[in-house]
């Protein structure tokens, strides 16, 4: 008599999805997401408070900070673009499909 086949695929069945352990995991994930959201709000508030304080002691601090940040971001993006273009140039095969070795 043949043995019944068991489900060996990685797919959970309906009873697994509604188990108490699954509900607990869903609750933990929800709590973690809420905690992450609150933490990012607190970080934004702390950054704003620091900027306000520094602007009080050094007028114009915040505008100079934003200018420096904008410049740094442009430099970062430009560096990433050049890295990607150099990587693409070294990994792409020649257009004719023939690889000619370079002699040093």
C-alpha positions as CSV (number, residue, x, y, z in Angstrom):
1,X,0.0,0.0,0.0
2,X,1.5,3.4,-1.0
3,X,2.3,5.9,1.8
4,X,0.4,9.2,1.7
5,X,2.5,12.1,0.4
6,X,3.4,14.7,3.0
7,X,3.7,18.3,2.1
8,X,7.4,18.9,2.0
9,X,7.3,22.2,0.2
10,X,8.2,25.4,2.1
11,X,4.6,26.7,1.8
12,X,2.8,26.9,5.2
13,X,-0.7,25.6,5.3
14,X,-3.8,27.4,6.7
15,X,-3.5,26.0,10.2
16,X,0.2,27.1,10.5
17,X,-0.8,30.7,9.6
18,X,-3.4,30.9,12.3
19,X,-1.4,29.2,15.1
20,X,-0.8,31.0,18.4
21,X,2.9,31.2,17.6
22,X,2.2,32.9,14.3
23,X,-0.1,35.4,16.0
24,X,2.6,36.2,18.6
25,X,5.2,36.7,15.8
26,X,2.8,39.1,14.0
27,X,2.3,41.0,17.3
28,X,6.1,41.2,17.8
29,X,6.7,42.5,14.3
30,X,4.0,45.1,14.8
31,X,5.5,46.2,18.1
32,X,9.0,46.4,16.4
33,X,7.6,48.5,13.5
34,X,5.9,50.9,16.0
35,X,9.1,51.2,18.0
36,X,11.1,51.9,14.9
37,X,8.7,54.6,13.9
38,X,8.8,56.3,17.3
39,X,12.6,56.1,17.4
40,X,12.9,57.9,14.0
41,X,10.5,60.6,15.3
42,X,12.7,61.0,18.4
43,X,15.8,61.3,16.3
44,X,14.2,64.0,14.1
45,X,13.2,65.9,17.2
46,X,16.7,65.6,18.7
47,X,18.3,66.8,15.5
48,X,15.9,69.8,15.4
49,X,16.6,70.7,19.0
50,X,20.3,70.5,18.4
51,X,20.0,72.7,15.3
52,X,17.8,75.3,17.2
53,X,20.3,75.4,20.1
54,X,23.3,75.8,17.7
55,X,21.5,78.4,15.7
56,X,20.9,80.3,19.0
57,X,24.6,80.4,19.8
58,X,25.9,80.7,16.2
59,X,23.4,82.6,14.1
60,X,23.3,81.1,10.6
61,X,24.5,77.7,11.7
62,X,21.5,75.8,10.3
63,X,21.7,77.4,6.8
64,X,25.5,76.7,6.7
65,X,24.9,73.1,7.8
66,X,22.3,72.6,5.1
67,X,24.6,74.0,2.5
68,X,27.4,71.7,3.6
69,X,25.0,68.8,3.6
70,X,23.8,69.5,0.1
71,X,27.4,69.8,-1.2
72,X,28.4,66.5,0.5
73,X,25.4,64.8,-1.0
74,X,26.2,66.0,-4.5
75,X,29.8,64.7,-4.0
76,X,28.6,61.4,-2.7
77,X,26.2,60.9,-5.6
78,X,28.9,61.9,-8.2
79,X,31.3,59.4,-6.6
80,X,28.7,56.6,-6.8
81,X,28.0,57.4,-10.4
82,X,31.7,57.2,-11.4
83,X,32.1,53.9,-9.4
84,X,29.1,52.4,-11.2
85,X,30.2,53.5,-14.6
86,X,33.7,52.2,-14.1
87,X,32.3,48.9,-12.8
88,X,30.0,48.6,-15.8
89,X,32.9,49.3,-18.2
90,X,35.0,46.6,-16.7
91,X,32.2,43.9,-16.4
92,X,30.6,44.5,-19.9
93,X,32.0,42.2,-22.7
94,X,33.2,43.8,-25.9
95,X,30.5,44.8,-28.4
96,X,31.6,42.2,-31.0
97,X,31.6,39.4,-28.5
98,X,35.3,38.6,-29.0
99,X,37.6,38.9,-25.9
100,X,41.0,40.1,-27.0
101,X,43.6,39.7,-24.2
102,X,45.7,42.8,-23.4
103,X,49.5,42.4,-23.5
104,X,51.2,44.3,-20.7
